[in-house]
Amino acid sequence: MQVLDRRKAMAIVPLLRLAFRPFFLGGCGLALLAIPLWLAALHGSLGDWQPAGGWLAWHRHELLFGFGLAIIAGFLLTAVQTWTGQPGISGKPLAALAALWLGARVAWLVNAPWPVLVVLELAFPLVVAVLMAVTLWRVRQKRNYPIVLLLLLLTVVDAVAVYGLVQGNDGWQRQGVLGGIWLVAAMMVMIGGRVIPFFTQRGLGRVDAVAPWPWLDWLLLAGSALIALLYITGPALLPNVGVGVLFAVLTLGHAVRLWRWHDRGLWKVPLLWSLHVAYAWMALACLGMALWHLGVAINPSLAVHSLTVGAIGGLILAMVTRVSLGHTGRPLQPPAGMTLAFALLNLGGLSRVLVVQWFPLQGLWLAGLCWTLAFALYAWRYAPMLMRARVDGHPG
């Protein structure tokens, strides 16, 4: 039976053998195209072409629910096979799921009729949540049930954003996206809290792992989810002392985590420092939001872009770089150019958060250029890996 299953798995085209392959490739491809399109729209170079809701709505929605959710789906639907011992989605079902994701992206760009857009857009995160739930339920792996809840909540906030689109209500669109951003932050808290110290220990050959503090893990997870709820319901949209205190607590919690995970040796390993720097951006985003809510005169958009560009973008680039190597049977040594990609991504974050305050146009274009080059380097170096069979001959 195992021989037959192996032969069946090896008969599948490599791109469809595990979920990380099409979704890392598609998600990073979208990241590579999205920012140039957005900058071209700002420059007025796209003429009368308008995606659903206009270019601003498309920009903030697609970088979260298009790019971000594709990477999350690829990672989770691949990792769940390791977590549970159950086979992951592959072959024709995976092709159908990838086509669903791609169909929603096209529907936004061509301003498809809203019933078509709504069905395609909301079906994808819902199907991913169901697939995760079924696989985890088979082995009663309760530890990972919160992931299913986060995926379902992402579906709900996406529905809020889409409802705002259909109703022409920019406020609902914005609240849905902001709620989604902080739900992704909660996902980073949960997954990052596991993999960053583990990868650091393995990457540096340390014998003793950093012992987790469950109370801190749950505090940061619940706090991030609560922030998302406060955005979707409204209180976090305006300065609020209570929300500011919550953000301050999250800032302290993230800083404590970084301090406990730190090892001087990690700064010599790009696959490690990229993870830690990305997590530091999340602490910085929480600090910026805390200051704004507590009355300091800063632009909250800068804190949001610390999270979206520095933390989410940075963690995604670091994770897809490492996961793609491991799951294609390669040594954990990134190909030439990826250290530069990590540096460019973080330079783009600094430009979007700091340089724009003094040189708005130049800072925006520099940030866009750095982001685009970073993901172009990933696509150049990793697309061949994702479309070819594992080098060690194993399925997957």
C-alpha positions as CSV (number, residue, x, y, z in Angstrom):
1,M,0.0,0.0,0.0
2,Q,2.8,2.4,0.9
3,V,4.6,1.7,-2.4
4,L,1.4,2.3,-4.3
5,D,0.8,5.6,-2.4
6,R,4.3,6.7,-3.1
7,R,4.0,5.9,-6.8
8,K,0.7,7.8,-6.9
9,A,2.3,10.8,-5.2
10,M,5.3,10.8,-7.6
11,A,2.9,10.7,-10.6
12,I,1.5,14.2,-9.6
13,V,3.1,17.2,-11.4
14,P,5.7,18.6,-8.9
15,L,3.9,22.0,-8.6
16,L,0.8,20.3,-7.1
17,R,2.5,17.8,-4.7
18,L,2.1,20.0,-1.6
19,A,0.3,23.3,-1.0
20,F,3.4,25.4,-0.3
21,R,4.4,25.1,-4.0
22,P,1.6,26.8,-5.8
23,F,0.7,29.2,-3.0
24,F,4.2,30.4,-2.3
25,L,4.8,30.9,-6.0
26,G,1.4,32.6,-6.6
27,G,1.5,34.7,-3.4
28,C,5.0,36.0,-4.0
29,G,4.1,36.6,-7.6
30,L,1.2,38.7,-6.5
31,A,3.5,40.6,-4.1
32,L,5.9,41.2,-6.9
33,L,3.2,42.7,-9.2
34,A,1.0,44.5,-6.6
35,I,3.3,47.3,-5.6
36,P,4.3,48.4,-9.1
37,L,0.6,48.4,-10.1
38,W,-0.2,50.5,-7.0
39,L,2.6,53.0,-7.8
40,A,1.6,53.1,-11.4
41,A,-2.0,53.9,-10.3
42,L,-0.8,56.7,-8.0
43,H,1.2,58.1,-10.9
44,G,-1.9,58.0,-13.1
45,S,-0.3,55.7,-15.6
46,L,-3.1,53.1,-15.8
47,G,-5.7,55.3,-17.5
48,D,-9.3,54.5,-16.9
49,W,-8.6,51.0,-15.6
50,Q,-10.1,50.5,-12.1
51,P,-10.3,47.3,-10.1
52,A,-13.2,46.6,-7.8
53,G,-13.5,49.4,-5.3
54,G,-10.7,51.5,-6.9
55,W,-7.0,51.2,-6.6
56,L,-6.8,52.1,-2.9
57,A,-9.3,49.4,-1.9
58,W,-7.5,46.9,-4.1
59,H,-4.1,47.8,-2.7
60,R,-5.0,47.3,1.0
61,H,-7.2,44.3,0.4
62,E,-5.1,42.2,-2.0
63,L,-1.8,42.6,-0.1
64,L,-3.6,41.1,2.9
65,F,-6.2,38.7,1.6
66,G,-4.5,37.9,-1.7
67,F,-0.8,37.8,-0.9
68,G,-0.8,37.2,2.9
69,L,-3.6,34.6,2.9
70,A,-2.0,32.7,0.0
71,I,1.2,32.3,2.0
72,I,-0.7,31.4,5.2
73,A,-2.6,28.7,3.3
74,G,0.5,27.3,1.7
75,F,2.3,27.1,5.0
76,L,-0.6,25.7,7.0
77,L,-1.8,23.1,4.5
78,T,1.8,21.9,4.2
79,A,2.7,21.9,7.9
80,V,-0.5,20.1,9.0
81,Q,0.8,17.0,7.2
82,T,3.8,17.1,9.5
83,W,1.8,17.9,12.6
84,T,-0.8,15.2,12.2
85,G,0.7,12.5,10.0
86,Q,-2.2,12.9,7.7
87,P,-1.7,13.4,3.9
88,G,-1.8,17.0,2.8
89,I,-3.9,18.3,-0.1
90,S,-2.3,17.6,-3.5
91,G,-3.1,16.9,-7.1
92,K,-6.4,17.9,-8.6
93,P,-8.0,19.2,-5.3
94,L,-4.9,21.4,-4.8
95,A,-5.2,22.6,-8.3
96,A,-8.9,23.5,-7.7
97,L,-8.0,25.4,-4.5
98,A,-5.2,27.3,-6.3
99,A,-7.6,28.1,-9.1
100,L,-10.1,29.4,-6.6
101,W,-7.5,31.8,-5.1
102,L,-6.4,32.9,-8.6
103,G,-10.0,33.4,-9.7
104,A,-10.6,35.8,-6.8
105,R,-7.5,37.8,-7.7
106,V,-8.6,38.2,-11.3
107,A,-12.2,39.0,-10.2
108,W,-10.9,42.0,-8.1
109,L,-8.6,43.2,-10.9
110,V,-11.3,43.1,-13.7
111,N,-14.1,44.4,-11.4
112,A,-16.2,41.3,-11.9
113,P,-19.9,41.3,-11.0
114,W,-20.2,41.4,-7.3
115,P,-21.9,38.0,-6.8
116,V,-19.0,36.3,-8.7
117,L,-16.4,38.3,-6.7
118,V,-18.1,37.6,-3.3
119,V,-18.3,33.8,-3.9
120,L,-14.7,33.5,-5.2
121,E,-13.3,35.7,-2.5
122,L,-14.9,34.2,0.6
123,A,-14.8,30.6,-0.6
124,F,-11.0,30.4,-0.5
125,P,-10.4,31.2,3.3
126,L,-13.4,29.2,4.2
127,V,-12.2,26.1,2.3
128,V,-8.8,26.4,3.9
129,A,-10.3,26.6,7.3
130,V,-12.4,23.5,6.7
131,L,-9.5,21.5,5.3
132,M,-7.4,22.4,8.4
133,A,-10.3,21.6,10.7
134,V,-11.0,18.2,9.2
135,T,-7.3,17.2,9.2
136,L,-6.8,18.3,12.8
137,W,-10.1,16.7,14.0
138,R,-9.1,13.3,12.6
139,V,-6.3,13.1,15.2
140,R,-8.0,15.3,17.8
141,Q,-5.0,17.7,17.8
142,K,-6.5,20.3,20.1
143,R,-3.3,22.3,20.3
144,N,-3.8,23.7,16.8
145,Y,-7.6,24.3,17.0
146,P,-7.0,28.1,17.5
147,I,-5.5,28.2,14.0
148,V,-8.9,27.1,12.6
149,L,-10.6,29.8,14.6
150,L,-8.2,32.4,13.3
151,L,-8.9,31.3,9.7
152,L,-12.6,31.5,10.3
153,L,-12.2,35.0,11.8
154,L,-10.2,36.0,8.7
155,T,-13.1,34.8,6.6
156,V,-15.5,37.0,8.6
157,V,-13.4,40.1,8.4
158,D,-12.9,39.5,4.7
159,A,-16.7,39.3,4.4
160,V,-16.9,42.7,6.2
161,A,-14.4,44.2,3.7
162,V,-16.3,42.7,0.7
163,Y,-19.7,43.9,2.2
164,G,-18.2,47.4,2.3
165,L,-17.1,47.1,-1.3
166,V,-20.6,46.0,-2.4
167,Q,-22.2,48.8,-0.4
168,G,-19.7,51.4,-1.5
169,N,-18.8,52.0,2.2
170,D,-15.1,52.7,2.5
171,G,-15.3,52.6,6.3
172,W,-16.4,49.0,6.3
173,Q,-13.7,48.1,3.8
174,R,-11.1,49.7,5.9
175,Q,-12.3,48.1,9.2
176,G,-12.3,44.7,7.6
177,V,-8.7,45.1,6.4
178,L,-7.4,46.5,9.6
179,G,-9.1,43.7,11.6
180,G,-7.6,41.2,9.2
181,I,-4.1,42.7,9.6
182,W,-4.2,42.2,13.3
183,L,-5.6,38.7,12.9
184,V,-2.6,37.9,10.8
185,A,-0.5,39.4,13.6
186,A,-2.2,36.9,15.9
187,M,-1.3,34.1,13.5
188,M,2.3,35.4,13.6
189,V,2.3,35.4,17.4
190,M,1.2,31.7,17.4
191,I,3.3,30.3,14.6
192,G,6.2,32.6,15.1
193,G,6.3,31.7,18.8
194,R,6.9,28.1,17.9
195,V,9.1,28.3,14.9
196,I,11.4,31.2,15.6
197,P,13.0,29.8,18.8
198,F,13.0,26.3,17.3
199,F,14.7,27.4,14.0
200,T,17.2,29.4,16.1
201,Q,18.1,26.5,18.2
202,R,18.4,24.1,15.3
203,G,20.2,26.7,13.1
204,L,22.9,27.4,15.7
205,G,23.2,23.8,16.9
206,R,22.2,24.7,20.5
207,V,21.4,21.8,22.8
208,D,18.9,23.6,25.1
209,A,15.8,25.2,23.6
210,V,14.2,28.3,25.1
211,A,11.5,27.1,27.4
212,P,8.1,28.6,26.3
213,W,6.1,30.7,28.7
214,P,2.5,29.6,27.9
215,W,1.0,32.5,29.8
216,L,2.9,35.0,27.7
217,D,2.0,33.1,24.5
218,W,-1.7,33.1,25.3
219,L,-1.6,36.8,26.4
220,L,-0.1,37.9,23.1
221,L,-2.4,35.7,21.1
222,A,-5.5,36.8,22.9
223,G,-4.4,40.5,22.9
224,S,-3.8,40.5,19.2
225,A,-7.1,38.9,18.5
226,L,-8.8,41.5,20.8
227,I,-7.1,44.3,18.9
228,A,-8.6,42.9,15.7
229,L,-12.0,42.8,17.3
230,L,-11.6,46.4,18.4
231,Y,-10.8,47.5,14.9
232,I,-13.7,45.6,13.3
233,T,-16.2,47.0,15.9
234,G,-14.8,50.5,15.8
235,P,-13.2,51.5,19.2
236,A,-9.6,51.2,17.9
237,L,-10.2,53.5,14.9
238,L,-9.9,56.6,17.1
239,P,-7.4,57.4,19.9
240,N,-8.5,55.4,23.0
241,V,-6.5,55.2,26.2
242,G,-7.7,51.6,26.9
243,V,-6.6,50.5,23.5
244,G,-3.3,52.3,24.0
245,V,-2.7,50.4,27.2
246,L,-3.4,47.1,25.5
247,F,-1.0,48.0,22.7
248,A,1.6,48.9,25.3
249,V,1.2,45.5,27.0
250,L,1.6,43.8,23.6
251,T,4.8,45.9,22.9
252,L,6.3,44.7,26.2
253,G,5.3,41.1,25.6
254,H,6.9,41.0,22.2
255,A,10.1,42.7,23.5
256,V,10.3,40.0,26.3
257,R,9.9,37.3,23.7
258,L,12.7,38.8,21.5
259,W,15.0,39.1,24.5
260,R,14.4,35.5,25.5
261,W,14.9,34.2,22.0
262,H,18.1,36.2,21.3
263,D,21.4,34.5,20.7
264,R,24.4,36.5,19.4
265,G,25.2,33.8,16.9
266,L,21.9,34.4,14.9
267,W,23.3,37.6,13.4
268,K,25.7,35.5,11.3
269,V,22.8,33.4,9.8
270,P,20.5,35.2,7.3
271,L,17.8,32.6,7.7
272,L,17.7,33.5,11.4
273,W,18.2,37.2,11.7
274,S,15.6,37.8,9.1
275,L,13.0,36.1,11.3
276,H,14.0,38.0,14.4
277,V,14.1,41.4,12.7
278,A,10.6,40.7,11.2
279,Y,9.3,40.0,14.7
280,A,10.9,43.2,16.0
281,W,8.9,45.1,13.4
282,M,5.8,43.8,15.1
283,A,6.9,45.1,18.5
284,L,7.6,48.5,16.8
285,A,4.2,48.5,15.2
286,C,2.5,47.9,18.6
287,L,4.7,50.7,20.2
288,G,3.6,53.1,17.5
289,M,0.0,52.3,17.9
290,A,0.3,52.6,21.7
291,L,1.8,56.1,21.4
292,W,-0.9,57.2,19.0
293,H,-3.7,56.0,21.2
294,L,-2.1,57.6,24.2
295,G,-2.0,61.0,22.6
296,V,1.4,61.3,20.9
297,A,1.2,63.1,17.6
298,I,2.3,60.4,15.1
299,N,0.7,59.1,12.0
300,P,-0.9,55.7,12.8
301,S,-0.4,54.7,9.1
302,L,3.3,54.5,9.9
303,A,2.7,51.9,12.6
304,V,0.4,50.0,10.3
305,H,3.1,49.8,7.6
306,S,5.6,48.7,10.2
307,L,3.3,45.7,10.7
308,T,2.4,45.1,7.0
309,V,5.8,45.8,5.3
310,G,8.3,45.1,8.1
311,A,6.6,42.3,10.1
312,I,4.3,40.5,7.8
313,G,6.3,41.0,4.6
314,G,9.6,40.3,6.4
315,L,8.3,37.2,8.2
316,I,6.8,35.9,5.0
317,L,10.0,36.3,3.0
318,A,12.0,34.7,5.7
319,M,9.6,31.8,6.1
320,V,9.1,31.0,2.4
321,T,12.8,31.1,1.9
322,R,13.4,28.5,4.6
323,V,10.3,26.3,4.1
324,S,10.9,26.0,0.4
325,L,14.4,24.7,1.0
326,G,13.4,22.2,3.6
327,H,10.4,20.8,1.7
328,T,12.2,20.5,-1.6
329,G,14.9,18.4,0.1
330,R,17.7,21.0,-0.1
331,P,20.2,22.0,2.6
332,L,19.1,25.1,4.6
333,Q,21.5,27.4,2.8
334,P,19.7,30.1,0.8
335,P,20.9,30.7,-2.7
336,A,22.9,33.7,-3.7
337,G,20.9,36.9,-3.5
338,M,18.5,36.1,-0.7
339,T,20.6,37.9,2.0
340,L,20.3,40.9,-0.3
341,A,16.5,40.3,-0.5
342,F,16.2,40.3,3.3
343,A,18.1,43.6,3.5
344,L,16.0,45.1,0.7
345,L,12.8,44.2,2.4
346,N,13.9,45.8,5.6
347,L,15.2,48.9,3.8
348,G,11.8,49.2,2.2
349,G,10.2,49.0,5.6
350,L,12.5,51.8,6.9
351,S,11.8,53.9,3.8
352,R,8.0,53.5,4.1
353,V,8.0,54.3,7.8
354,L,10.8,56.8,8.3
355,V,12.0,58.3,4.9
356,V,8.4,59.2,3.8
357,Q,8.1,61.6,6.8
358,W,10.7,63.9,5.2
359,F,10.7,62.9,1.5
360,P,7.1,61.5,0.9
361,L,7.3,60.8,-2.8
362,Q,10.9,59.6,-2.8
363,G,10.3,57.4,0.3
364,L,7.3,55.8,-1.2
365,W,9.0,54.9,-4.5
366,L,12.1,53.7,-2.7
367,A,10.0,51.4,-0.5
368,G,8.1,50.1,-3.5
369,L,11.4,49.4,-5.4
370,C,12.9,47.6,-2.4
371,W,9.8,45.5,-1.9
372,T,9.6,44.6,-5.6
373,L,13.3,43.7,-5.9
374,A,13.1,41.5,-2.7
375,F,10.3,39.4,-4.0
376,A,11.8,39.4,-7.5
377,L,14.9,37.8,-6.1
378,Y,12.8,35.1,-4.4
379,A,10.8,34.4,-7.5
380,W,14.1,34.2,-9.6
381,R,15.8,31.8,-7.2
382,Y,12.9,29.7,-6.0
383,A,10.4,29.3,-8.8
384,P,12.5,26.5,-10.4
385,M,12.6,24.7,-7.0
386,L,8.9,25.0,-6.5
387,M,8.1,23.6,-10.0
388,R,10.5,20.7,-9.9
389,A,10.5,17.5,-7.9
390,R,12.4,17.2,-4.5
391,V,16.1,16.8,-5.1
392,D,16.3,13.9,-2.6
393,G,13.8,11.8,-4.5
394,H,11.1,11.9,-1.8
395,P,7.4,12.8,-2.6
396,G,6.2,16.2,-1.6
